[in-house]
Amino acid sequence: MLSSKIVCGVAKLHKLIAIVLFLPLLVLSRPTDQGTLIVKAYQEPAKAPVEIQFRELRLGRPPLVYLTVELVLRNSASEPKWFLIPSNLGNGRAAIGQKGGIDSLEVFAPNGQGRVAIGRFLGTGGFHAVQLPAQAEIRLRRFPISYWGDPPKSLDVEVVIAKSLMLGDESAESWFGSSALTDVKADISNDAEDPKRIEKSRHTRDNKEITPTIDVDHRLRLTLAVDTQRL
């Protein structure tokens, strides 16, 4: 009799432990009219699609300043997305796709864990472009952005997430040549624009600028804290 009570007690204890461990994974809704308690699985809050952090800066030919930032890009969608990142910041610089054109492209394939193709579109409306597959997350630890003038302690950086990117009647994918898609997971610690890692370059047919057509999903405005004491 004593042994059966001990076994029963241990079983109840195991059941109680299982409930305690399982509760944080559940969200209980209000009872329905029929008195049934609906249990829904708990989901962690979605991570931000873009994160940016200052890493360093160096002076160029005045008034040019070169910033190095760390970027994390996440595509939580079920289809590929383009992430368009500014090449230059400063007074008078228009948002991506709102002014200027493109006349050439340089594609970089920096060393690191996983494959990443980084496109730098050049011209008066230039920007960087990275295409992520569905459910991808990549980290670029040394990503360049230029600033014209004396950088403030806080900068607004707008990143565009786009469904598609066209240059004239051609897709951006065709300009990249080989697949523009990154790996689903990648961590690139080397310079994103290492000149030794240029994979491809291309110019417009007549070397004249064309206006990119961007099917914008949404625009994200991020705040970048800059350590200006390093100047």
N, C-alpha and C positions, 0 to 999 in steps of 0.2 A: 504493500500500500504506500509506504514511504517513498519507494523508488518511483512508483507511478506518478506521485505528486511532484517529485523532483523533475521528472521528464516533462510533465505538463507545464511546470513553472519555467523551465528552460525554453520550451517551445513558445510560451507567451512572451518571454523576454526577447527571443529572436524576432518575433513578430513586431514587437514594440520598436526594436532597433530599426527594422526594415522600414516601418512607417515614418520614424523620425528622419531617417536618411532620405526617404523618398519625397517627403513633403516639400522641401525647397525646390524640387523640380516641377511642382504643380502649381497651378493657379486655380482657385475654386471660384466659380461664378455664383450668382444668386440662384436660389432654388427656382425652378419653373413653377407654373401654376399647378402642375400635377405633383409637385413636391419632389421632383427628381433633381438631384444635385449634379450639375454638369461640371466635369473636370477637364480642363484644357492644359495641354503641355506648355510649360514655361519656355520662353524664347529669350535669349540674351539680346540686349539692345544692339541694333545694327552699328557697326563701326563706320566712322566717317569715310566717304569715298576718297578724300584727299587729306593728307597731313603734310605740313611743311615746317621745317626747323632750320634756323640759321646755323651755319658751320664756320664760315670764315669769309674774309674779304681781302682784296688787294687792290692797290691803285693801278689804274691804267693811265693812258694819256689824258690829262685833264680835258673835260670834266668826267671822264669815264671811270667807273668803279666796277670791279668784278666781284659778284657775290657767289658764294658756294652754299647751297642749301641741301638738306636731306628731304627727299620726297617719299611718301608712301601712297601708292595708287591702288584703289580697290574697285573692282567691277562686280557688284552684287547681282547684276542683271543676268538674264538667261541667254543673252546674245552679246557679241563683241561690241565694245564701245571705244571711241577715240577720246583720249585725254589730251587736250590742247593747252600748253603751258607757255606763258609769255617768255620771249627771248630777252626783251628789254623792258625796263621800267623807268619811270621818270615823268616830269611834267610834260604834258602835251602828248603823251603816248596813249593812243586809242586802244580800246578793248579789242580782243582778238576777233577778227572778221568784220569789224565795223569801219575800217578805213585801210586803204593801201592794198597792195597786191603781192603776188609771189612770182619770182622769176627762176628760182633754182631750189634744189633740195640736196642735202647731204645726209646720208644714213650712217649712223654709228652703231657698232655692235660691241659694246664694252665688255671686258672680261668680268666674270663673277659667277655666282651660283645661279644657273639658269640662263636662258637666252632672252635678250631684250634688244629690240631694234628701235633706236631713237632717231626720229627724223627732225632735221632742222631746216625749216622752210625759210629761205632768204628773200628779202625784198622789203619794200616800205611797209608791208603788212605782215612781216615774218613772225614765226612762232615755232615752238617745238611741238611734235606730235608723237604720241605713243598709243598703239592699239592693244587693248587688253581683251583676251577671250573671256567668256562667261565665267563668273566665280573666281576671277584671278586676283592676286595680290602681289605687287612687286615693290621693292624698296630700292631707291636710287640714292646712295649715300653721298655722292659728290656731283650735284647737278648745278650747272652754271646759269646764272641770270645776270645780265648787265644792268647797271643803273647809271643814268646820265644826270650828274649833279652831285650835291652833297646828300647822301642818304640820311633820312630821318631815323629815329629810333624805332619807328613802327611803319611798316609798309603794307599797303593793300595789294594782294596778289589775286587776280581773278583767273580761275581755271575753268575751261569749257569742257563739258562732257558731251560728246556728239554721237548721234546714231550713224552718221555718214559724213564723209569729207570728199568733195569733188574739186578738181582743178580743171576748169573748162569742161570738156566733155569726157574727161578721164577721172577714174577714181584714184584716190590717194594710194590705195593698195597697188595699183599698176605702176605708180611712180616708184614705189619701194622696190619693185622687182621681185625678189624672193618674198616669202611670207612676212607681212608686217606684224603679225601677231606675236606677242611675247609668250613665254611659257606661263602656265597657270601660277606657278610660284617662282620668284626670282629675287635675288639679293645681290645687288651690284655695288661693290665697295670701291671700285676704281672710278676714275674720272668718266663721267657719262659721255663727254666729247673728247676722248683721247684721239688725237690726230692720227695715231698709228692704227686706230681701229675703224677707220672709214671703210664702209662696206660697199657703198655705191654713191654716185652723184649724178645729177641730171639737171638740165636746163630746159626752159621753154623753147619751142621750135625756133622762134625768132628773137630769143633773149629779151622779149618784152614781158612786162608783168601781166599776169592774169588774176582775176579776183576769185578767191576760193569761195565755194558754196558749202556752207556748214549747216547740217541739219542738227540744230542744238537740242539736246535733251534737257540740260540745265546748266546754269552758270553758278559757280561757287566763288564767293569772295572770302579769302583767307587773310589773316593778319600775321605778318612776319615780323617778329621782334629782332632788330638788328643791333649788334654790339658795335656801336660807332666808335668806341674807345680803341678799337683795333686799327683805326686809320692812322 
